Amino acid sequence: MSEPQEIPTRRERNHGDELDELAKSMSPGSPKVNLFLVPSPVPTRRTRTYSQTERVRQTPRLNGKVKEFCRNKGHGFVVPNDDPKHLIFVHISDIEGEWVPKPGDDVTFQKCLIPPKNEKHCAVNVRITHLAEGVSHERWEDPVPKE
């Protein structure tokens, strides 16, 4: 039998060293990078479990209007036609189609409970059925307009 060989190990680095290197590499006028992002409590299409997806499939499609949507932030709100006082959150990952939603657009959607309390809903499988007139619309592949 041969002698056991030592396996080289990677030099352990302190995360503080990485942060220092990142700070040094940034130019003085560059925006600060948020290194410690808190995970979103809203289940997006990517993070939704199979059981949540199945529950959504069993819910009816509802009609409503886009109240507001911020492409830069990636979310907005929909007002259902049957309950105009109620705002429902919508995430960018749950919008289907080629158009960016604008206030006044008619949409169809399904509702999904937001964990962990399952007290509020978010709109999923959102489809624009009619573009609001008098509003300039852009497609997702278009550059984000400067505000």
FIFIDREN-428525 format. One record per atom (N, C-alpha, C): residue number from 1; residue in one letter; atom name; z negated, y, x negated. Coordinates in nm, 2 decimals, decimal comma. Atoms other than C-alpha are relative to their C-alpha. Last residue first. Layout:
REM FIFIDREN-428525
ATOM   seq   type   atom        w        v        u
ATOM   NUM      a     CA        Z        Y        X
...
This chain:
REM FIFIDREN-428525
ATOM   seq   type   atom        w        v        u
ATOM   147      e      N     0,07    -0,07    -0,11
ATOM   147      e     CA     1,50     5,85     3,82
ATOM   147      e      C    -0,03     0,14    -0,04
ATOM   146      k      N     0,12    -0,08     0,05
ATOM   146      k     CA     1,75     5,70     3,58
ATOM   146      k      C    -0,05     0,08     0,12
ATOM   145      p      N    -0,02    -0,14     0,00
ATOM   145      p     CA     1,98     5,44     3,75
ATOM   145      p      C    -0,13     0,07    -0,05
ATOM   144      v      N     0,10    -0,06    -0,08
ATOM   144      v     CA     1,93     5,08     3,64
ATOM   144      v      C     0,01     0,15    -0,01
ATOM   143      p      N     0,11    -0,05     0,08
ATOM   143      p     CA     2,26     4,95     3,50
ATOM   143      p      C    -0,10     0,07     0,10
ATOM   142      d      N    -0,02    -0,14     0,03
ATOM   142      d     CA     2,47     4,75     3,75
ATOM   142      d      C    -0,12     0,05    -0,09
ATOM   141      e      N    -0,06    -0,01     0,14
ATOM   141      e     CA     2,44     4,37     3,73
ATOM   141      e      C     0,02     0,15    -0,04
ATOM   140      w      N     0,10     0,03     0,10
ATOM   140      w     CA     2,19     4,38     4,03
ATOM   140      w      C     0,06     0,01    -0,14
ATOM   139      r      N     0,01     0,15     0,01
ATOM   139      r     CA     2,44     4,56     4,25
ATOM   139      r      C    -0,10    -0,02    -0,12
ATOM   138      e      N    -0,05     0,06     0,13
ATOM   138      e     CA     2,39     4,92     4,34
ATOM   138      e      C    -0,02    -0,15     0,00
ATOM   137      h      N     0,05     0,13     0,04
ATOM   137      h     CA     2,36     5,10     4,68
ATOM   137      h      C     0,06    -0,04    -0,14
ATOM   136      s      N    -0,08     0,07     0,11
ATOM   136      s     CA     2,40     5,46     4,76
ATOM   136      s      C    -0,07    -0,13    -0,04
ATOM   135      v      N     0,08     0,03     0,12
ATOM   135      v     CA     2,23     5,54     5,09
ATOM   135      v      C     0,09    -0,06    -0,10
ATOM   134      g      N     0,04    -0,13     0,06
ATOM   134      g     CA     2,42     5,71     5,38
ATOM   134      g      C    -0,09    -0,02    -0,12
ATOM   133      e      N    -0,11    -0,10     0,02
ATOM   133      e     CA     2,42     5,39     5,58
ATOM   133      e      C    -0,05     0,12    -0,06
ATOM   132      a      N     0,03    -0,13    -0,06
ATOM   132      a     CA     2,16     5,12     5,52
ATOM   132      a      C     0,11     0,10    -0,02
ATOM   131      l      N     0,04    -0,11     0,09
ATOM   131      l     CA     2,31     4,79     5,42
ATOM   131      l      C    -0,02     0,13     0,07
ATOM   130      h      N    -0,08    -0,13    -0,03
ATOM   130      h     CA     2,31     4,52     5,68
ATOM   130      h      C    -0,05     0,10    -0,10
ATOM   129      t      N    -0,11     0,03    -0,10
ATOM   129      t     CA     2,20     4,15     5,64
ATOM   129      t      C     0,08     0,12     0,03
ATOM   128      i      N    -0,04    -0,13    -0,07
ATOM   128      i     CA     2,00     4,18     5,32
ATOM   128      i      C     0,11    -0,04     0,10
ATOM   127      r      N    -0,15    -0,02     0,00
ATOM   127      r     CA     1,85     3,84     5,25
ATOM   127      r      C     0,03     0,13     0,07
ATOM   126      v      N    -0,04    -0,13    -0,06
ATOM   126      v     CA     1,48     3,78     5,15
ATOM   126      v      C     0,15     0,01    -0,01
ATOM   125      n      N    -0,14     0,03    -0,04
ATOM   125      n     CA     1,40     3,42     5,07
ATOM   125      n      C     0,06     0,12     0,08
ATOM   124      v      N    -0,08     0,09     0,09
ATOM   124      v     CA     1,03     3,52     5,05
ATOM   124      v      C     0,14    -0,03     0,06
ATOM   123      a      N    -0,13     0,03    -0,05
ATOM   123      a     CA     0,82     3,80     5,20
ATOM   123      a      C     0,08    -0,08    -0,10
ATOM   122      c      N    -0,11    -0,06     0,07
ATOM   122      c     CA     0,46     3,80     5,10
ATOM   122      c      C     0,13    -0,05     0,06
ATOM   121      h      N    -0,13     0,06     0,01
ATOM   121      h     CA     0,16     3,73     5,33
ATOM   121      h      C     0,09     0,08    -0,10
ATOM   120      k      N    -0,11    -0,08    -0,01
ATOM   120      k     CA    -0,21     3,81     5,32
ATOM   120      k      C     0,13    -0,08    -0,02
ATOM   119      e      N     0,02    -0,10    -0,11
ATOM   119      e     CA    -0,52     3,61     5,39
ATOM   119      e      C     0,12     0,08     0,02
ATOM   118      n      N    -0,10     0,03    -0,11
ATOM   118      n     CA    -0,44     3,30     5,18
ATOM   118      n      C    -0,03     0,08     0,12
ATOM   117      k      N     0,07    -0,01    -0,13
ATOM   117      k     CA    -0,76     3,36     4,97
ATOM   117      k      C     0,09    -0,03     0,12
ATOM   116      p      N     0,08     0,12    -0,03
ATOM   116      p     CA    -0,61     3,23     4,64
ATOM   116      p      C    -0,07     0,01     0,14
ATOM   115      p      N     0,13     0,05     0,04
ATOM   115      p     CA    -0,33     3,26     4,72
ATOM   115      p      C    -0,07     0,10    -0,09
ATOM   114      i      N     0,03    -0,03     0,14
ATOM   114      i     CA    -0,06     3,47     4,89
ATOM   114      i      C    -0,14    -0,06    -0,03
ATOM   113      l      N     0,14    -0,05     0,03
ATOM   113      l     CA     0,06     3,31     5,21
ATOM   113      l      C    -0,01     0,02    -0,14
ATOM   112      c      N     0,08     0,10     0,08
ATOM   112      c     CA     0,44     3,29     5,25
ATOM   112      c      C    -0,14     0,06    -0,02
ATOM   111      k      N     0,13    -0,04     0,05
ATOM   111      k     CA     0,66     3,46     5,51
ATOM   111      k      C    -0,07    -0,11    -0,07
ATOM   110      q      N     0,10     0,09    -0,04
ATOM   110      q     CA     1,03     3,41     5,56
ATOM   110      q      C    -0,13     0,05    -0,06
ATOM   109      f      N     0,09     0,05     0,10
ATOM   109      f     CA     1,30     3,68     5,54
ATOM   109      f      C    -0,09    -0,11     0,06
ATOM   108      t      N     0,06     0,12    -0,06
ATOM   108      t     CA     1,59     3,85     5,71
ATOM   108      t      C    -0,09    -0,06    -0,11
ATOM   107      v      N     0,02     0,13     0,07
ATOM   107      v     CA     1,68     4,20     5,61
ATOM   107      v      C    -0,05    -0,11     0,09
ATOM   106      d      N     0,04     0,11    -0,08
ATOM   106      d     CA     1,81     4,53     5,74
ATOM   106      d      C     0,00    -0,13    -0,08
ATOM   105      d      N    -0,08     0,12     0,00
ATOM   105      d     CA     1,83     4,80     5,47
ATOM   105      d      C    -0,06    -0,10     0,10
ATOM   104      g      N    -0,08     0,00    -0,12
ATOM   104      g     CA     1,64     5,12     5,56
ATOM   104      g      C     0,09    -0,12     0,01
ATOM   103      p      N     0,07    -0,03    -0,13
ATOM   103      p     CA     1,49     5,18     5,22
ATOM   103      p      C     0,10     0,01     0,11
ATOM   102      k      N     0,03    -0,14    -0,01
ATOM   102      k     CA     1,71     5,02     4,95
ATOM   102      k      C    -0,07     0,02     0,13
ATOM   101      p      N     0,04    -0,06    -0,13
ATOM   101      p     CA     1,74     4,66     4,84
ATOM   101      p      C    -0,03     0,15    -0,01
ATOM   100      v      N     0,14    -0,05     0,02
ATOM   100      v     CA     1,94     4,59     4,52
ATOM   100      v      C    -0,04     0,06     0,14
ATOM    99      w      N     0,04    -0,14    -0,02
ATOM    99      w     CA     2,26     4,41     4,63
ATOM    99      w      C    -0,15     0,02    -0,03
ATOM    98      e      N    -0,04    -0,09     0,11
ATOM    98      e     CA     2,40     4,08     4,49
ATOM    98      e      C    -0,04     0,14     0,01
ATOM    97      g      N    -0,12    -0,08    -0,02
ATOM    97      g     CA     2,23     3,82     4,71
ATOM    97      g      C     0,02     0,10    -0,12
ATOM    96      e      N    -0,12     0,08     0,02
ATOM    96      e     CA     1,88     3,67     4,74
ATOM    96      e      C     0,12     0,10     0,02
ATOM    95      i      N    -0,12    -0,07    -0,07
ATOM    95      i     CA     1,56     3,86     4,69
ATOM    95      i      C     0,12    -0,07    -0,03
ATOM    94      d      N    -0,02     0,06    -0,13
ATOM    94      d     CA     1,25     3,64     4,61
ATOM    94      d      C     0,12     0,07     0,08
ATOM    93      s      N    -0,06     0,14     0,01
ATOM    93      s     CA     1,25     3,71     4,24
ATOM    93      s      C     0,03    -0,07     0,13
ATOM    92      i      N    -0,14     0,00     0,04
ATOM    92      i     CA     1,21     4,09     4,30
ATOM    92      i      C     0,06    -0,14    -0,01
ATOM    91      h      N    -0,02     0,00     0,14
ATOM    91      h     CA     0,88     4,04     4,48
ATOM    91      h      C     0,15    -0,01    -0,03
ATOM    90      v      N    -0,12     0,08     0,04
ATOM    90      v     CA     0,83     4,14     4,84
ATOM    90      v      C     0,02     0,02    -0,15
ATOM    89      f      N    -0,04    -0,01     0,14
ATOM    89      f     CA     0,50     4,26     4,99
ATOM    89      f      C     0,12    -0,09    -0,02
ATOM    88      i      N     0,01     0,13     0,07
ATOM    88      i     CA     0,47     4,27     5,37
ATOM    88      i      C     0,06     0,02    -0,14
ATOM    87      l      N    -0,09     0,01     0,12
ATOM    87      l     CA     0,38     4,59     5,55
ATOM    87      l      C    -0,02    -0,13    -0,07
ATOM    86      h      N     0,04     0,10     0,10
ATOM    86      h     CA     0,24     4,57     5,91
ATOM    86      h      C     0,10     0,01    -0,12
ATOM    85      k      N     0,11    -0,06     0,07
ATOM    85      k     CA     0,26     4,87     6,15
ATOM    85      k      C    -0,04    -0,09    -0,12
ATOM    84      p      N    -0,03    -0,11     0,09
ATOM    84      p     CA     0,61     4,78     6,26
ATOM    84      p      C    -0,11     0,06    -0,08
ATOM    83      d      N     0,13    -0,06     0,03
ATOM    83      d     CA     0,51     4,43     6,39
ATOM    83      d      C     0,02     0,12    -0,09
ATOM    82      d      N     0,09     0,03    -0,10
ATOM    82      d     CA     0,81     4,26     6,56
ATOM    82      d      C    -0,14     0,06    -0,02
ATOM    81      n      N    -0,04    -0,07    -0,13
ATOM    81      n     CA     1,07     4,43     6,35
ATOM    81      n      C    -0,10    -0,02     0,11
ATOM    80      p      N    -0,06     0,09    -0,10
ATOM    80      p     CA     0,89     4,32     6,03
ATOM    80      p      C     0,03     0,08     0,12
ATOM    79      v      N     0,07    -0,02    -0,13
ATOM    79      v     CA     0,84     4,60     5,77
ATOM    79      v      C     0,07    -0,09     0,10
ATOM    78      v      N    -0,08     0,02    -0,11
ATOM    78      v     CA     0,93     4,50     5,41
ATOM    78      v      C    -0,08     0,02     0,13
ATOM    77      f      N     0,06     0,04    -0,13
ATOM    77      f     CA     0,76     4,62     5,10
ATOM    77      f      C     0,11     0,00     0,11
ATOM    76      g      N    -0,01    -0,10    -0,11
ATOM    76      g     CA     0,85     4,66     4,73
ATOM    76      g      C    -0,06    -0,06     0,12
ATOM    75      h      N     0,06     0,04    -0,13
ATOM    75      h     CA     0,86     4,48     4,40
ATOM    75      h      C     0,01     0,12     0,10
ATOM    74      g      N    -0,03     0,13    -0,05
ATOM    74      g     CA     1,02     4,47     4,06
ATOM    74      g      C    -0,06    -0,05     0,13
ATOM    73      k      N     0,12     0,07    -0,01
ATOM    73      k     CA     0,86     4,77     3,90
ATOM    73      k      C     0,02    -0,14     0,04
ATOM    72      n      N     0,06     0,00     0,13
ATOM    72      n     CA     1,19     4,91     3,77
ATOM    72      n      C    -0,13    -0,08     0,01
ATOM    71      r      N    -0,06     0,10     0,09
ATOM    71      r     CA     1,37     4,80     4,09
ATOM    71      r      C    -0,07     0,00    -0,14
ATOM    70      c      N    -0,02    -0,06     0,13
ATOM    70      c     CA     1,13     4,98     4,31
ATOM    70      c      C     0,06    -0,10    -0,09
ATOM    69      f      N    -0,02     0,10     0,10
ATOM    69      f     CA     1,16     4,89     4,68
ATOM    69      f      C     0,03     0,07    -0,13
ATOM    68      e      N    -0,02    -0,05     0,13
ATOM    68      e     CA     1,05     5,07     4,99
ATOM    68      e      C     0,02    -0,11    -0,10
ATOM    67      k      N     0,08    -0,13    -0,01
ATOM    67      k     CA     1,03     5,02     5,37
ATOM    67      k      C     0,02     0,07    -0,14
ATOM    66      v      N     0,07    -0,03     0,13
ATOM    66      v     CA     1,30     4,75     5,37
ATOM    66      v      C    -0,06     0,14     0,02
ATOM    65      k      N    -0,07    -0,10     0,08
ATOM    65      k     CA     1,37     4,66     5,73
ATOM    65      k      C    -0,08     0,02    -0,13
ATOM    64      g      N     0,08    -0,12     0,04
ATOM    64      g     CA     1,28     4,35     5,93
ATOM    64      g      C     0,09     0,10    -0,07
ATOM    63      n      N    -0,09    -0,11     0,03
ATOM    63      n     CA     1,40     4,02     6,08
ATOM    63      n      C    -0,09     0,12    -0,03
ATOM    62      l      N     0,03    -0,12    -0,07
ATOM    62      l     CA     1,21     3,70     6,06
ATOM    62      l      C     0,09     0,11    -0,04
ATOM    61      r      N    -0,06    -0,12     0,07
ATOM    61      r     CA     1,32     3,35     5,96
ATOM    61      r      C    -0,03     0,12     0,09
ATOM    60      p      N    -0,13    -0,06    -0,05
ATOM    60      p     CA     1,09     3,08     6,10
ATOM    60      p      C     0,04     0,12    -0,08
ATOM    59      t      N     0,02    -0,13    -0,08
ATOM    59      t     CA     0,84     2,90     5,89
ATOM    59      t      C     0,13     0,05     0,05
ATOM    58      q      N     0,03     0,02    -0,14
ATOM    58      q     CA     0,89     2,53     5,80
ATOM    58      q      C    -0,02     0,13     0,08
ATOM    57      r      N    -0,12     0,05    -0,07
ATOM    57      r     CA     1,07     2,60     5,48
ATOM    57      r      C    -0,02    -0,02     0,14
ATOM    56      v      N    -0,09    -0,12    -0,03
ATOM    56      v     CA     0,78     2,82     5,37
ATOM    56      v      C     0,12    -0,05     0,07
ATOM    55      r      N     0,06    -0,07    -0,11
ATOM    55      r     CA     0,54     2,52     5,40
ATOM    55      r      C     0,09     0,12     0,04
ATOM    54      e      N    -0,02     0,08    -0,12
ATOM    54      e     CA     0,77     2,31     5,18
ATOM    54      e      C    -0,06     0,07     0,12
ATOM    53      t      N    -0,14    -0,01    -0,03
ATOM    53      t     CA     0,78     2,58     4,91
ATOM    53      t      C     0,03    -0,08     0,13
ATOM    52      q      N    -0,02    -0,14    -0,05
ATOM    52      q     CA     0,40     2,61     4,91
ATOM    52      q      C     0,15     0,01     0,05
ATOM    51      s      N     0,06    -0,01    -0,14
ATOM    51      s     CA     0,37     2,23     4,88
ATOM    51      s      C     0,02     0,14     0,06
ATOM    50      y      N    -0,09     0,07    -0,10
ATOM    50      y     CA     0,62     2,23     4,59
ATOM    50      y      C    -0,06     0,01     0,14
ATOM    49      t      N     0,01     0,14     0,01
ATOM    49      t     CA     0,42     2,50     4,40
ATOM    49      t      C     0,10    -0,07     0,11
ATOM    48      r      N     0,04     0,06    -0,13
ATOM    48      r     CA     0,54     2,85     4,37
ATOM    48      r      C     0,00    -0,15    -0,01
ATOM    47      t      N     0,13     0,06     0,00
ATOM    47      t     CA     0,55     2,97     4,01
ATOM    47      t      C    -0,05    -0,06     0,13
ATOM    46      r      N     0,02     0,09     0,12
ATOM    46      r     CA     0,92     3,03     3,96
ATOM    46      r      C    -0,14    -0,07     0,00
ATOM    45      r      N    -0,08     0,12    -0,02
ATOM    45      r     CA     0,98     3,17     4,31
ATOM    45      r      C    -0,02    -0,10    -0,11
ATOM    44      t      N    -0,14    -0,02    -0,01
ATOM    44      t     CA     0,69     3,41     4,26
ATOM    44      t      C     0,08    -0,13     0,02
ATOM    43      p      N    -0,08     0,11     0,04
ATOM    43      p     CA     0,33     3,34     4,35
ATOM    43      p      C     0,15     0,03     0,01
ATOM    42      v      N    -0,10     0,03    -0,10
ATOM    42      v     CA     0,15     3,67     4,37
ATOM    42      v      C     0,09    -0,11    -0,05
ATOM    41      p      N     0,05     0,09    -0,10
ATOM    41      p     CA    -0,17     3,68     4,17
ATOM    41      p      C     0,10    -0,04     0,10
ATOM    40      s      N    -0,01    -0,05    -0,14
ATOM    40      s     CA     0,01     3,83     3,87
ATOM    40      s      C    -0,06    -0,10     0,10
ATOM    39      p      N    -0,10     0,07    -0,09
ATOM    39      p     CA    -0,11     3,72     3,53
ATOM    39      p      C    -0,01     0,05     0,14
ATOM    38      v      N     0,07     0,08    -0,10
ATOM    38      v     CA    -0,29     3,99     3,33
ATOM    38      v      C     0,10    -0,07     0,09
ATOM    37      l      N    -0,04    -0,02    -0,14
ATOM    37      l     CA    -0,09     4,11     3,03
ATOM    37      l      C    -0,08    -0,09     0,09
ATOM    36      f      N     0,08     0,09    -0,08
ATOM    36      f     CA    -0,26     4,14     2,70
ATOM    36      f      C     0,03     0,02     0,15
ATOM    35      l      N     0,01     0,13     0,05
ATOM    35      l     CA    -0,02     4,27     2,45
ATOM    35      l      C    -0,08    -0,09     0,08
ATOM    34      n      N     0,12     0,06    -0,06
ATOM    34      n     CA     0,09     4,58     2,64
ATOM    34      n      C     0,00    -0,15    -0,04
ATOM    33      v      N    -0,03     0,13    -0,06
ATOM    33      v     CA     0,34     4,74     2,40
ATOM    33      v      C    -0,13    -0,06     0,06
ATOM    32      k      N     0,10     0,10     0,03
ATOM    32      k     CA     0,29     5,11     2,34
ATOM    32      k      C     0,04    -0,13     0,07
ATOM    31      p      N     0,11     0,02    -0,10
ATOM    31      p     CA     0,60     5,32     2,37
ATOM    31      p      C    -0,09    -0,11    -0,04
ATOM    30      s      N    -0,03     0,11    -0,09
ATOM    30      s     CA     0,78     5,42     2,05
ATOM    30      s      C    -0,11    -0,03     0,10
ATOM    29      g      N    -0,03    -0,04    -0,13
ATOM    29      g     CA     0,73     5,76     1,90
ATOM    29      g      C     0,02    -0,11     0,10
ATOM    28      p      N     0,10    -0,08    -0,07
ATOM    28      p     CA     0,54     5,66     1,59
ATOM    28      p      C     0,03     0,04     0,14
ATOM    27      s      N    -0,02    -0,14     0,05
ATOM    27      s     CA     0,78     5,37     1,50
ATOM    27      s      C    -0,10     0,09     0,08
ATOM    26      m      N    -0,05    -0,09    -0,11
ATOM    26      m     CA     0,64     5,03     1,56
ATOM    26      m      C     0,01     0,14    -0,06
ATOM    25      s      N    -0,14     0,01    -0,02
ATOM    25      s     CA     0,62     4,79     1,26
ATOM    25      s      C     0,06     0,10     0,10
ATOM    24      k      N    -0,06    -0,07     0,11
ATOM    24      k     CA     0,27     4,90     1,16
ATOM    24      k      C     0,15     0,00     0,02
ATOM    23      a      N     0,02    -0,14    -0,01
ATOM    23      a     CA     0,14     4,82     1,51
ATOM    23      a      C     0,06     0,08    -0,12
ATOM    22      l      N    -0,08    -0,05    -0,11
ATOM    22      l     CA     0,30     4,48     1,51
ATOM    22      l      C    -0,02     0,15     0,00
ATOM    21      e      N    -0,14     0,00     0,05
ATOM    21      e     CA     0,15     4,40     1,16
ATOM    21      e      C     0,09     0,06     0,11
ATOM    20      d      N    -0,01    -0,11     0,10
ATOM    20      d     CA    -0,20     4,51     1,28
ATOM    20      d      C     0,15     0,01    -0,05
ATOM    19      l      N     0,00    -0,13    -0,07
ATOM    19      l     CA    -0,16     4,30     1,60
ATOM    19      l      C     0,01     0,11    -0,10
ATOM    18      e      N    -0,13    -0,01    -0,07
ATOM    18      e     CA    -0,06     3,99     1,39
ATOM    18      e      C     0,01     0,14     0,08
ATOM    17      d      N    -0,10    -0,02     0,11
ATOM    17      d     CA    -0,36     4,04     1,15
ATOM    17      d      C     0,14     0,02     0,07
ATOM    16      g      N     0,01    -0,14     0,04
ATOM    16      g     CA    -0,59     4,07     1,45
ATOM    16      g      C     0,10     0,04    -0,10
ATOM    15      h      N    -0,08    -0,08    -0,10
ATOM    15      h     CA    -0,47     3,74     1,58
ATOM    15      h      C     0,00     0,15    -0,03
ATOM    14      n      N     0,08    -0,07    -0,09
ATOM    14      n     CA    -0,62     3,59     1,26
ATOM    14      n      C     0,09     0,08     0,09
ATOM    13      r      N     0,00    -0,14     0,00
ATOM    13      r     CA    -0,39     3,35     1,09
ATOM    13      r      C    -0,09     0,06     0,11
ATOM    12      e      N     0,05    -0,06    -0,13
ATOM    12      e     CA    -0,44     2,99     1,01
ATOM    12      e      C     0,00     0,15    -0,02
ATOM    11      r      N     0,11    -0,10     0,03
ATOM    11      r     CA    -0,23     2,88     0,71
ATOM    11      r      C    -0,03     0,06     0,14
ATOM    10      r      N    -0,04    -0,14    -0,01
ATOM    10      r     CA    -0,02     2,59     0,83
ATOM    10      r      C    -0,12     0,09    -0,02
ATOM     9      t      N     0,04    -0,06    -0,13
ATOM     9      t     CA    -0,14     2,25     0,71
ATOM     9      t      C     0,05     0,15    -0,01
ATOM     8      p      N     0,03    -0,14     0,01
ATOM     8      p     CA     0,02     2,04     0,44
ATOM     8      p      C    -0,03     0,06     0,14
ATOM     7      i      N    -0,10    -0,07    -0,09
ATOM     7      i     CA    -0,03     1,67     0,50
ATOM     7      i      C    -0,03     0,15    -0,01
ATOM     6      e      N     0,05    -0,11    -0,07
ATOM     6      e     CA    -0,22     1,51     0,21
ATOM     6      e      C     0,11     0,07     0,08
ATOM     5      q      N    -0,04    -0,13     0,05
ATOM     5      q     CA    -0,08     1,18     0,11
ATOM     5      q      C    -0,06     0,11     0,09
ATOM     4      p      N    -0,02    -0,09    -0,10
ATOM     4      p     CA    -0,25     0,84     0,15
ATOM     4      p      C     0,04     0,14    -0,06
ATOM     3      e      N     0,11    -0,09    -0,02
ATOM     3      e     CA    -0,19     0,62    -0,15
ATOM     3      e      C     0,02     0,09     0,12
ATOM     2      s      N    -0,01    -0,12     0,07
ATOM     2      s     CA     0,07     0,35    -0,11
ATOM     2      s      C    -0,13     0,09     0,03
ATOM     1      m      N     0,00    -0,12    -0,08
ATOM     1      m     CA     0,00     0,00     0,00
ATOM     1      m      C     0,00     0,12    -0,09
